[in-house]
Amino acid sequence: MTGPPPTSRTQGVSLVVPAFNESSRIASTLARLRESGASLGVREIIVVDDGSTDDTAAQVEAQVGSGSPDVRLIRLPQNRGKGAAVRAGIAEAAGDYVVFLDADLSAPPDRIPEAVAAISGGADVVIGSRVDPGGADARRTQPIRRQISGRVFALLQRLIVGLPYADTQCPFKAFSQDAAQRVFSDVHTSGWAFDVELLVRARHLGMTVHEFPVEWHHVAGSHIRVGPLTALQVIGELVSIRRRVGRS
């Protein structure tokens, strides 16, 4: 890990960004987050390099200690999956609020203040949704194969686990510090379904989960590969979640 470890709680938001082979955009992502960070209440940006084989980590390290908000780097020795990367970042987060976003900023950070307000008002967890109350679905901007895989995942999730949310997979999620540590201390899934496990665990812990629509745009260059093996892996993850945690 690069950068000073958290020694105490920090007022404001810890923003966790998992990154795997993101050298083509991580510098611009950090520049964008730093430009808006202060106005959004972000006090630290924790980038978790998930075993990248490019120079993602070097690009992040070059920005450590060079401005505000603070940038910190956590390096995982090998690629373990987004869930593992997010867990590692949240374990080190010092802010009163913890938010995680994808490195491509397909869901931008603009709604962080609203998420913080919802948590201050009593929510424990806030999840973004790419579906708005009128029914418009931003996921339709994805390639058709991704749209189909997303619909199949949503169906499988409801059948096997039973979460009631419109969009469990939106890459915008926020937590109170306490909720983040309690939920993620027992999340084991690292693949596609890790969002599902964290939400099931939050509900089993009696936490209040608030869902609201966020802006989202498909960004080309995803590392997700969709195919028959992926489908089998997802089914296995969902069945494992149900066995370990139960239905929602």
Summary of the structure (lengths in Angstrom):
residues: 248
radius of gyration: 16.9
end to end distance: 35.2
largest distance: 48.1
contacts: 811
relative contact order: 0.16
helix: 41%
strand: 21%
